[in-house]
């Protein structure tokens, strides 16, 4: 196809940020950092390699995901514990914060609620930044590995994709069937996963995660949360996912309560203020 005479001029037009975030409600990070110094552990869940587990976090508490045995990425789903129709909205989170999340950024919920669900309060991999390939850590690009795409590309019936892991975990936690649980599974925060887009073809890529045992990603729960975390069958995603060949390790989820006095100024975020009328 022949390019038009003004092709270079069209390409040279400067981009415009879709969602300027200067007016976006900001978390009180000074308060949250102070609250972190008062934390008391309330529970833990060890997520087995190539599997998933659920956990609950009351509003105003913290939870932390830790690599405990070896390099491992995880796929995180979050729901409003009182209403599963309100769940993590990766697309809008990406539009507001960018392709990867770190300290001070938030996981936003689905429409019509559209409010903060969790705020990242500590990221031990925050030093990584953006590498020479355009890769970064903790992405909201990928959708989660799933058995349907695996079947489409490779054939077979692989049952330990993150989508299936999360489905089994949610079904067991709620005491419902897997077909009932599956529609609640949604696009994830890829915890510890290092990803980006190739510069030449624009394809989604993964590379070996920089995560090591002891690395953590910590969150403050802005509302009552039900979470599910899958320890991805890709391990550190250095070669492939959705297979039994990668070295995989468990992930630890711990929950913590701060002193009430440390968050006395905090208020849970209200539902989005749009009136829902959608015009005359």
Backbone torsions as a table, in degrees:
resi	resn	phi	psi	omega
1	UNK	NA	131.1	-178.4
2	UNK	-80.7	131.0	179.2
3	UNK	-74.6	147.4	176.0
4	UNK	-68.7	163.3	-178.2
5	UNK	-60.7	-30.2	-177.5
6	UNK	-99.9	25.3	-176.8
7	UNK	-58.4	-45.3	-178.9
8	UNK	-64.0	-38.1	179.1
9	UNK	-66.1	-38.2	178.2
10	UNK	-65.3	-41.7	-180.0
11	UNK	-67.7	-27.9	-174.1
12	UNK	-80.4	-5.6	179.2
13	UNK	-63.9	129.8	-176.4
14	UNK	-67.8	143.9	178.4
15	UNK	-75.3	160.3	177.1
16	UNK	-123.4	131.2	177.6
17	UNK	-65.1	127.4	-176.1
18	UNK	-64.7	-44.0	-176.4
19	UNK	-124.2	88.6	173.0
20	UNK	-59.7	130.8	-170.0
21	UNK	-107.9	16.6	-179.2
22	UNK	-61.6	-28.6	-179.5
23	UNK	-98.5	3.7	179.4
24	UNK	-66.3	132.6	177.4
25	UNK	-55.4	130.1	-175.6
26	UNK	-103.9	142.3	175.2
27	UNK	-71.0	152.3	176.0
28	UNK	-85.7	87.3	-174.2
29	UNK	-68.3	-31.8	177.6
30	UNK	-62.2	-42.7	177.9
31	UNK	-64.6	-44.2	-177.8
32	UNK	-66.3	-38.5	177.8
33	UNK	-66.1	-37.8	176.1
34	UNK	-66.2	-40.0	179.3
35	UNK	-64.0	-32.9	180.0
36	UNK	-59.1	-29.2	-178.7
37	UNK	-74.7	-8.7	-177.6
38	UNK	-109.5	7.0	-169.2
39	UNK	-65.6	140.3	175.1
40	UNK	-122.5	125.4	-176.8
41	UNK	-67.9	134.2	-179.0
42	UNK	-115.2	-14.7	179.9
43	UNK	174.9	172.5	177.1
44	UNK	-154.6	154.7	174.6
45	UNK	-135.3	127.6	174.4
46	UNK	-96.5	117.2	-178.9
47	UNK	-86.8	117.3	-177.3
48	UNK	-66.3	153.0	174.7
49	UNK	-57.0	139.4	-179.7
50	UNK	58.7	30.9	179.0
51	UNK	-150.0	-177.0	-177.6
52	UNK	-139.2	163.1	177.0
53	UNK	-150.2	154.7	178.1
54	UNK	-100.6	158.8	176.6
55	UNK	-153.4	158.3	-179.6
56	UNK	-122.0	143.7	179.8
57	UNK	-137.2	117.9	176.3
58	UNK	-67.9	151.4	174.2
59	UNK	-55.0	137.2	-179.9
60	UNK	89.1	-2.1	176.2
61	UNK	-105.1	175.5	-177.9
62	UNK	-118.4	154.8	167.1
63	UNK	-139.0	151.7	-173.0
64	UNK	-135.5	133.5	176.4
65	UNK	-106.3	127.9	-174.9
66	UNK	-128.8	137.0	169.2
67	UNK	-78.2	124.8	-170.3
68	UNK	-115.6	-22.4	-176.7
69	UNK	-127.0	-29.1	-178.2
70	UNK	-173.0	172.6	-177.8
71	UNK	-57.9	124.1	-174.7
72	UNK	-154.8	135.9	174.9
73	UNK	-104.1	159.4	-179.1
74	UNK	-137.4	149.5	178.4
75	UNK	-107.5	120.5	-171.9
76	UNK	-110.4	125.8	168.3
77	UNK	-109.7	143.6	174.7
78	UNK	-132.2	141.3	174.5
79	UNK	-130.7	155.7	163.5
80	UNK	-64.8	120.9	-174.9
81	UNK	-63.2	-20.8	-179.1
82	UNK	-94.9	-13.7	-174.5
83	UNK	-156.3	98.8	-174.5
84	UNK	-67.0	-12.1	177.2
85	UNK	-70.8	-19.9	172.9
86	UNK	-93.6	114.2	-174.5
87	UNK	-142.9	169.6	-178.7
88	UNK	-57.9	134.0	-178.6
89	UNK	-113.9	92.4	-174.9
90	UNK	-66.2	-36.8	-177.8
91	UNK	-63.1	-45.3	179.7
92	UNK	-72.5	-34.7	174.6
93	UNK	-60.3	-42.7	177.4
94	UNK	-63.4	-42.0	-179.3
95	UNK	-65.0	-33.7	-178.0
96	UNK	-82.8	-41.2	-171.5
97	UNK	-110.3	-20.3	-175.1
98	UNK	113.7	-176.2	-171.3
99	UNK	-75.0	-20.3	-176.8
100	UNK	-136.7	146.7	-175.3
101	UNK	-110.3	152.9	174.8
102	UNK	-153.0	-169.4	-173.5
103	UNK	-53.0	133.4	178.1
104	UNK	91.7	-10.1	178.6
105	UNK	-99.6	165.8	-167.0
106	UNK	-127.6	155.5	169.4
107	UNK	-97.1	119.3	-175.1
108	UNK	-99.2	152.5	-176.0
109	UNK	-95.0	167.5	-175.1
110	UNK	-70.4	161.5	173.8
111	UNK	-67.6	145.9	5.2
112	UNK	-90.7	2.1	-176.6
113	UNK	-69.4	-49.9	-179.3
114	UNK	34.0	75.8	178.5
115	UNK	-145.6	165.5	178.7
116	UNK	-65.7	132.8	173.3
117	UNK	-97.0	-42.5	-177.2
118	UNK	-150.7	144.8	177.8
119	UNK	-114.4	132.0	177.9
120	UNK	-75.6	122.4	-176.0
121	UNK	-107.1	-16.9	176.5
122	UNK	-158.3	138.0	-179.9
123	UNK	-139.6	104.6	-177.4
124	UNK	-70.1	-12.4	176.9
125	UNK	-102.1	15.1	179.1
126	UNK	-60.7	-19.8	178.9
127	UNK	-68.9	-19.5	-169.2
128	UNK	-66.0	-41.1	-179.5
129	UNK	65.2	-141.1	178.2
130	UNK	-116.2	123.1	-175.3
131	UNK	-85.6	-178.0	-174.6
132	UNK	-65.5	-19.5	178.6
133	UNK	-90.3	-5.1	-174.3
134	UNK	88.6	12.6	-179.3
135	UNK	-86.9	149.1	175.2
136	UNK	-149.3	179.0	-168.8
137	UNK	-114.1	150.6	178.9
138	UNK	67.7	71.9	-171.7
139	UNK	-92.9	152.9	169.9
140	UNK	-117.9	36.4	176.7
141	UNK	-98.4	-55.4	-174.0
142	UNK	-69.4	154.2	-173.3
143	UNK	-95.8	-16.1	-174.3
144	UNK	109.1	139.3	175.2
145	UNK	-68.4	141.8	-174.7
146	UNK	-142.3	155.7	-176.2
147	UNK	-72.6	-19.1	-180.0
148	UNK	-73.8	-45.9	175.7
149	UNK	-66.3	-39.5	177.0
150	UNK	-58.2	-44.6	179.2
151	UNK	-65.4	-39.7	-179.8
152	UNK	-61.7	-41.7	-173.9
153	UNK	-91.7	-31.1	-172.2
154	UNK	-124.4	-14.3	-173.6
155	UNK	77.5	175.4	176.6
156	UNK	86.2	176.9	-175.4
157	UNK	-125.9	85.0	-178.9
158	UNK	-95.4	126.5	-169.0
159	UNK	-104.8	0.1	-176.6
160	UNK	-110.7	20.0	167.3
161	UNK	-60.1	154.3	-177.3
162	UNK	-58.7	-36.5	178.4
163	UNK	-58.5	-46.2	179.8
164	UNK	-69.9	-39.6	177.6
165	UNK	-58.3	-46.8	-179.5
166	UNK	-66.0	-37.9	177.9
167	UNK	-61.3	-47.6	-179.7
168	UNK	-62.7	-43.2	-177.1
169	UNK	-64.5	-44.2	-179.3
170	UNK	-66.8	-42.0	179.1
171	UNK	-59.7	-45.2	-179.4
172	UNK	-66.1	-40.1	-178.3
173	UNK	-66.0	-41.3	-176.7
174	UNK	-89.2	-11.4	-177.0
175	UNK	69.6	38.1	179.1
176	UNK	-122.6	171.6	-179.8
177	UNK	-75.2	160.6	177.4
178	UNK	-64.1	-40.4	174.9
179	UNK	-61.3	-31.8	176.7
180	UNK	-72.6	-35.3	-177.2
181	UNK	-76.5	-35.3	-170.2
182	UNK	-55.6	-41.0	-179.2
183	UNK	-63.7	-17.0	178.6
184	UNK	-81.9	-14.5	-178.9
185	UNK	-75.9	136.3	-170.9
186	UNK	-140.5	174.5	-179.8
187	UNK	-60.0	149.1	-160.7
188	UNK	-114.4	167.3	157.0
189	UNK	-91.7	120.1	179.6
190	UNK	-84.3	90.3	-175.7
191	UNK	-68.0	129.3	178.2
192	UNK	71.0	-5.5	-176.9
193	UNK	-78.0	136.9	-179.8
194	UNK	-104.9	116.6	-170.9
195	UNK	-144.6	170.9	173.8
196	UNK	-177.9	-162.7	176.9
197	UNK	-122.5	136.1	177.9
198	UNK	-63.6	144.9	-177.3
199	UNK	-74.5	-27.4	-174.9
200	UNK	-89.7	-42.4	-176.3
201	UNK	-110.6	-8.4	-180.0
202	UNK	71.1	20.3	-178.2
203	UNK	-84.2	145.8	175.5
204	UNK	-66.7	127.4	178.0
205	UNK	-125.2	159.6	171.6
206	UNK	-127.7	157.8	176.3
207	UNK	-148.1	169.9	-176.3
208	UNK	-53.7	125.5	179.6
209	UNK	-67.2	142.3	175.2
210	UNK	-77.4	-0.2	-176.8
211	UNK	-62.9	142.1	175.6
212	UNK	-135.5	159.1	178.4
213	UNK	-50.8	131.5	-176.9
214	UNK	101.3	-18.0	176.3
215	UNK	-69.3	145.0	-174.1
216	UNK	-137.0	154.0	167.4
217	UNK	-131.2	121.1	-171.8
218	UNK	-117.8	145.0	-175.0
219	UNK	-132.6	152.9	168.9
220	UNK	-107.6	127.0	-178.7
221	UNK	-80.5	116.9	-179.2
222	UNK	-83.8	-23.2	174.9
223	UNK	-136.8	169.8	174.2
224	UNK	-61.8	125.2	-172.6
225	UNK	-118.1	141.8	160.4
226	UNK	-110.0	125.6	179.4
227	UNK	-117.9	156.4	171.2
228	UNK	-139.1	131.9	-179.0
229	UNK	-125.2	130.8	175.1
230	UNK	-107.3	130.5	170.2
231	UNK	-83.4	102.9	-167.5
232	UNK	-57.3	138.7	177.8
233	UNK	-68.0	-0.4	174.4
234	UNK	-88.7	-3.0	-179.1
235	UNK	66.3	-116.6	177.1
236	UNK	-91.5	5.0	177.9
237	UNK	60.1	34.5	178.4
238	UNK	-81.2	-17.7	-176.0
239	UNK	-135.1	-50.9	-177.0
240	UNK	-158.1	162.7	170.3
241	UNK	-126.1	175.2	-177.7
242	UNK	58.8	50.4	177.2
243	UNK	-151.8	166.8	176.4
244	UNK	-97.7	7.5	-175.6
245	UNK	-92.3	-23.9	-178.5
246	UNK	-74.1	146.7	173.6
247	UNK	-73.7	121.9	-175.8
248	UNK	-122.1	153.3	-175.4
249	UNK	-139.8	158.7	176.5
250	UNK	-73.6	165.7	173.2
251	UNK	-125.8	144.1	-179.1
252	UNK	-105.5	130.5	172.3
253	UNK	-112.8	122.2	177.5
254	UNK	-118.1	145.8	177.4
255	UNK	-116.1	147.7	-174.0
256	UNK	-140.2	146.3	174.3
257	UNK	-111.2	132.8	174.0
258	UNK	-86.7	164.0	168.7
259	UNK	-60.9	135.7	-178.6
260	UNK	-57.6	-33.9	-178.9
261	UNK	-66.2	-25.9	-176.5
262	UNK	-73.1	-22.7	-179.9
263	UNK	-121.7	26.8	-176.6
264	UNK	-62.2	-25.3	180.0
265	UNK	-87.7	-7.7	-177.1
266	UNK	-79.1	143.1	174.7
267	UNK	-129.9	138.1	177.6
268	UNK	-62.0	140.7	-178.3
269	UNK	-67.9	137.2	177.8
270	UNK	-74.6	166.4	170.6
271	UNK	-60.9	155.5	-178.7
272	UNK	-55.5	144.1	-172.5
273	UNK	-82.7	-3.1	178.6
274	UNK	-63.7	138.9	-172.0
275	UNK	-78.2	-8.7	174.9
276	UNK	77.4	10.0	-176.5
277	UNK	-79.2	-25.7	178.7
278	UNK	57.7	30.6	173.0
279	UNK	93.7	169.3	-177.7
280	UNK	-68.4	NA	NA
